[in-house]
Amino acid sequence: MKPSFAFQWHITDECDQRCEHCYIFSNDTQIDLRRMSFEQMEQVFESCLAMRDSLGREPYFYLTGGDPILHPDFWRLVELISSKGLSFAVMGNPFHLTEEVCDRLKAHGCRKYQLSLDGLEKTHDLFRKPGSFAATLAAIPLIRDAGIYCAVMTTVSNVNIAEIPDLIDLVAELEVDVFAFGRYCPTSGQKSEEYHVEPDVYREFLLRCQEKFDAHKESSTTFQLKDHLWTLLQYEQGRFTIPADADPEMVYDGCHCGVDHMTILPNGDVYACRRMESKVGNVFSTPMEELFLSDEMDCYRCIERFEKCTKCELKNYCRGCPAVAYGYTGNMYVADPQCWKEVS
């Protein structure tokens, strides 16, 4: 297990956008927006520190929402985090970023700011709102000039899949520090049909992206292979091999759900993964360490339950994305809907 432990901390639901693929607003744009009070954030922070002291896992906070900067006590929270010598990242929007704001984030220990680009301008703005694409591009140099790593994340579906190779060219040209993509997790049966990508189409897409990554290997951009189906593709190509001395009982890679990260929502609910329904408890009633070590969390660490993956030689390295499988079927253990590998 890694010495660090990531907390994806949603401090508010407030947001300037209503993205088509957002798990907060995708099926209901009139929900009550939740927000943690500062006193509650202090309680969460202390619980995370107690887990660190007990388990020896250094906390790393991904502050998000909604847009965390919209929280009225955002700056008090980052001051609290930095007062303990800890770093954090922000997963947010570009709209409130100025040179002054970015410098202030850097001064308080912000290491990374993650933005989203879900295609080229027309498609991205269709997913989010008019002007979002231009605002995101304008924010990238502000973040980098402040000395903060700028990450760009993309959610892939059949709506934007053809544009991602060109988007790779763009982020390399803009000298984005990190680029990665993940697949859309459906929030309804209708959504799964609307955004579905067939397995063979997804494999061809990965091959096109791989060509782009190789073409930009001398650029300053790190292309993170976030989707675990990359492991399958590289295994087929010989770019990844199973070590001869690998312990067949050891899980080496694949989904880290329940292993080195947890998600905290504005009402204190704790999820194993925010991309699917995976509540394990509430931090306001149960310490974070107890939630991490609970039987409820163990359900997300049982790889022998994966129906297809347990028959595959890559089960200790891949397992696709359980959240995507859950979004399609309500069962995280069924076959990944974009996995093209046949197993007997």
C-alpha positions, 0 to 999 in steps of 0.5 A: 500500500502506498504511504499516501492516501487520497481524499476526494473531498466535495465541500460544496455542490455549488457550481457554475455549470450543469454538465450533461455527464455530472453525477450531481446534476445529470438527472435533476437540475433542481436539487438542494445544493449542499455545503459543509460548514467550516466546523464540519470541515474541521471535524473531517480534517481532524478525522483524516489526521487521526487516520494518518497517525494510526495507519501511517498514511499521509493524507492528500486532499483533492478539494472539489465540489461543485466548484470548491472556490465557491465555498465561502470558507474555502480559503479558511480550509486551505489555510487549515490544511497548509498550517499542518504542512500538508499539500492539496489539489483542486478539481474545479472550474476556470471561471474564478481563476485570476493571477491573484487567485492562482498565486494565493493558491500556490502560497497555501500549498496547492500542488495541482489544479485540475480542469476539464476539457470534454472535446473541442470548443463546440462539443465541450461547451455543449456538455458544459456551457457557452464560453467554458472552453475559452475560459478553460484555455485562458486559465491554463497559463495562469495556473502554470505561471503560478507554479501549480501543476495544471492537469486536464481531465476528459470524460469520454463517450461516443459524443466526443470520442472522435475529438480526443486525438485532436484534443491531445494535440491541443493540450501538448501545444498548451504545455499542460502538465498532465492529461488523462481521460476516463469513461463516462459512467451512466446515471440511467439506462437512457444515458447508457444508451445515449453515450455508449461506446462499443468495445471494439470502437474503444480499443481503436480509440485507445490505439489512436490515442497511443499514437498521439501520446507517442508522437508527443513523447518529447513534450512537457505533458505527461499522458497518464494512462488512467483507464485500466483497459490500457493494461489490456491493450499494452499486454496484447502489444507486449508493452506490458508483461506479467513478471515471472516472479509475480505472486498470484495472490497479490493485487498489483494494480487495477482499480484502487477503490477501497485501497488508497482513496476515499470520497467525502461528500458535503453531507459527510457521506463517505464513498469508496468511489464517487463515480458510483453508488458506494456509500460506506458510512458517514464521517460525522458519526464514524471516524474515517479510519473505522470506515476505511477498515470496515466490512462495508469497504471490504466489499470494494476490495474483493477482486474474487467477485469480479465475474469475468476478470477472475477468469483472466490472467490480468485480474491482478493488474486490470479489472477495467472500471467497476464504476462504469460497469455499475453505471450500466448494470447496477453491479460493479462486478459484472464485465466492463462494458468496454472490455474487448477481451474474450475469456473462457 
